[in-house]
Amino acid sequence: MTPHSLTLTLSFLIASFCVIVLALYQYFNNQLDIPFVGLFGITVLLINYFIGRILVSQYINRKIKPIYNIIQRSKTNEKKGLSPKEFNTNVIENLDSDVESWASSKNEEIESLKSLEQYRKDYVGNISHELKTPIFAIQGYIHTLLEDVGDKKLERKFLKRAAENTDRLSNIVSDLEMITKIEAGVAKLNKERFEIRQLLEDVVQDLVNQAEKAEINIKIKNKEHEEYYIYADREGVQKVLINLISNSIKYGKKGGETVLNIFDVDEFVLIEVSDDGLGIDEQHLNHLFDRFYRVEKSRNRNIAGSGLGLSIVKHIVEAHGQDINVRSTPGKGSTFGFTMPKA
């Protein structure tokens, strides 16, 4: 009930009581004057209404104002410290909807915080596991060497394994540092005009040995004379391509093929990297770009890498204001695609 309707109801009840009392008094004294009684009732109704409206509004405002100010303050704080709206009697009529809206936004905020907290716990657990693996390996090899094995060949083998795990540890830290810089906006993009097909060929040349060992053929589908110039950070795009093509080799099937495609899409150039490997179940697709996320932990743990490759890819692409997507069919393979603006 609004202050207006509440005051009107109370005024009507008081005026009705006064009219009844006056009418009974005049009736029993044989002085009943209906016009006078009616005018008296209207006068009492109006006086009570205006006085009651002021008193009721002041009372309600005094009780509700602190609550409403808290709601307004929380809203304006979310909008970069703008001053709260002036409180007036009109807001009382909309108070229900304001409170419901505020409560709904707070519930969403709480759910979001819960989700972030769970993500933080998972992230801390994952990074701890990833760091422990090379650290424990290094500790094991060093402690064994300290026991004076006496076999030079075995000692060299252990030192080589320890060095490999040290490199892996260094890669994890470097990748984490890169992601942190990109997220903080510290890492600057050195954008320039360059031809994407030529960069693809350079990356393929760098990964040819890895592909040959895995018995996977890498193929650029576009014709050699076709040129696609983009405006982007060359080093960043190169890192994206290295990660995607390297993953297609790691997780592709032996004797399979990695196909690279370039498409002209209006103001953008779309680059796709496809493989004919095992593919990825749909339940994993939304988490592929999470840090340290692995589709099959027991199988992928043995594959070299920091576990941050796809997360870095996503950050670099999004730093250019673009999107990366993935589509996959279990048993048939996966395709990763991202866009870059044309030069």
C-alpha positions, 0 to 999 in steps of 0.5 A: 500500500502506498502512502497516498492510499494508506493516508486516504484509507485512514482519513476516510475511516476517521471522517466516517467515524466523526460523521456518524458521531455528529449525525447521532448527536444531532439526531437524538437532539432533533437537530439533524442537518444532513448538508452540514453533516456532509460538509463536516465529513468532507472537511474532516476528510481533507484535513486528516488527509493532508495532515496524515499524508505528511505524518505517514510520509515522514514516518515511512521515510524515516524508517525506509530512507536508511535502507534505500540509501544503502541500496542506492549507495551500492548501485552508485558504487558499482557505477564508479562512485556517482552520487546517489539519487535524492530520496523522495516520497515517489521512490516508496511506490517503487521500493518493492521493485527496487529492492527485488532488483537489488536483491537479484543483482546481489544474488548474481554477484554472490554466485559469481564470487562463489564461481570465482572462488571455486576457479581460484581453488582449482587454479591453485591446485592445478598450478601446485600439481604442475610445479610439483611434477618437475620439482620432484623429478629434479630433486630425485635426480639430484639426490641420486647424483649426490649419492655418487652413482659411479656410472658416468653414463647414468650420471649424464642421463640423470643430469639431462633429465634434470635439465629437461625438467628445469626447462619445463619449470622455466617454461611454466613460469614464463608462460604464467608471467606472459598471461599475467602481463596480458591480463594486466594490460602491461604487455603491449602489442606491436601491431604491423602489416604482414602477410599471414601465409608467409608466417604460416610457412615459417611456423610450419618450417620450424615445426617440421622436425616435430611433425616428422617424428610424429609421422604427421603431414602438415598442409597449407590448403591455400594456393601459394599466390594467394596473399592475406595481409593482416594488421596485428602483433606478428610475434603474438600471432606467431606464438598462437600458430606455434601453439595450435599447430604444435598441439595438432601434432601432439594430439593427432593420430600417427600418420595423420594430417594437419591442415591449415586454412586461410579465409577472407571474411569481410573485414577480417582474416580467419585462420583455421588449424585442423587435425584428424586426431581423436577429437574432444568430447563436447563436455570439455570444449568450454574448458579447453582454454582454462589454465592447466586444463587437460582433457585426459589428465592421465594420458596428457600428463606425459606430453611435454608442455606447460599446460598454458598453451591454449590459455596464452592463445586465447589471451593473445587473440582477445588482446587483439579484440578478436575471438577464438573458437573450437569445434570437434568431433570425437574420433574425427578430429578438431578445428581451432579457428581465430580471426585477425583484422585485415591490414 
